[in-house]
Amino acid sequence: MKRFFANLAVMLLPFLLVEGAFRLLPVAYLPRIQPVSETSPVARFEPNVEYRYSRDWNFSVVTHKRTNNFGFIHSADYRPEERSPLLAVIGDSLVEANQVEPGQNFAERLNAALGGRGRVYSLGISGAPLSQYLVYAEFARDAFRPSAMAFVVAPNDFEESLLKYKTEPRFHYFAEDGSLKRLDYELSTAKQVLRHSAALRYIMQNLEAWHRVEALVKRPVAAPASEARLADARRAVEFFLDQLPQKTGLRPQAIVFLLDPLRPALYADPERVENGLYGRTARYFAEQATARGYEVVDLAPAFLERHARGEALEVGPTDSHWNARGHDLVAVELARSSVFGRTFPLLLSTTWNTQ
């Protein structure tokens, strides 16, 4: 037995040394997503958890964050009992904003600027598409009774709302008839145990090994022709806008959409982006939303202007999410919207200056 344990110690020693080394590094340690099921259908993180976000092999981005009392990533807790005007911001990783420090994302900036006379809550999680935004809108409607809502629409939100294109558990997607279908999610016991290893987290999260393995294992599927994809994206737009009034419980005049451009391709060739699949889809979305009475804010002109002035608005070469300056820009554009002005009359000037 002594020899057995001695040999075992020799075998484990390299792994223990590697694990110890990685525990000294800022390896990502993300909050767990709560199970998604019929009894708990809204994808959220565990509440009140402090965590560290980092990315890339060399930890090019490191932030320290906290989930709030409702399991969303926002520097303030949410108070359903409060009656001050409330704007609910809904989106994906741009709203989750793990890449910037607490207080720096656009929703948090606006919430702080209101000085307690109004509130801006954000509900978002990485990977969520348009179809999932309807679920967050319904949740916000029932939990917080917001005065208005703002949706951040990203370039990949359209097709990925359809089960035809995406089947990642924890989200809701549009079936062929436009109905919402939930894909349940629960972190397995094995993964719960393995995530305590810093070395494994580095491999799976910082190096994104799981996504790379999935790409190799999955059978390649021929991408539909651009016209077919455009038709599918337009169907997703129609499904979304058709269900929006019931899910939000708000009049169109209380809803604004922020259209995020296809960055950084936009900076290199705006005309190509405008005439490409995303540009055509975004135009269709804006036309349909405007025709129904919604406000649409195209962020492309503002990003192009600030980029032309030499400002870096993205996190870095490996991450096109907004950095702190990008969130600053979006906060200004949202504050200038008619929906924001009607929600918070006289509380915040439409010429709001960021800090």
Secondary structure, 3 states (H helix, E strand, C coil): CHHHHHHHHHHHHHHHHHHHHHHCCCCCECCCECCECCCCCCCCECCCCEEEEEECCCCCEEEEEEECCCCCECCCCCCCCCCCCEEEEEECHHHHCCCCCCCCCHHHHHHHHCCCCCEEEEEECCCCCHHHHHHHHHHHHHHHCCCEEEEEECCCCCHHHECCCCCCCCCEEECCCCCEEECCECCCHHHHHHCCCHHHHHHHHHCCHHHHHHHHHCCCCCCCCHHHHHHHHHHHHHHHHHHHHHHHCCCHHHEEEEECCCCCHHHHCHHHHHHCHHHHHHHHHHHHHHHCCCEEEECHHHHHHHHHCCCCCEEECCEEEECHHHHHHHHHHHHCCHHHHHHCCCCCCCCCCCC
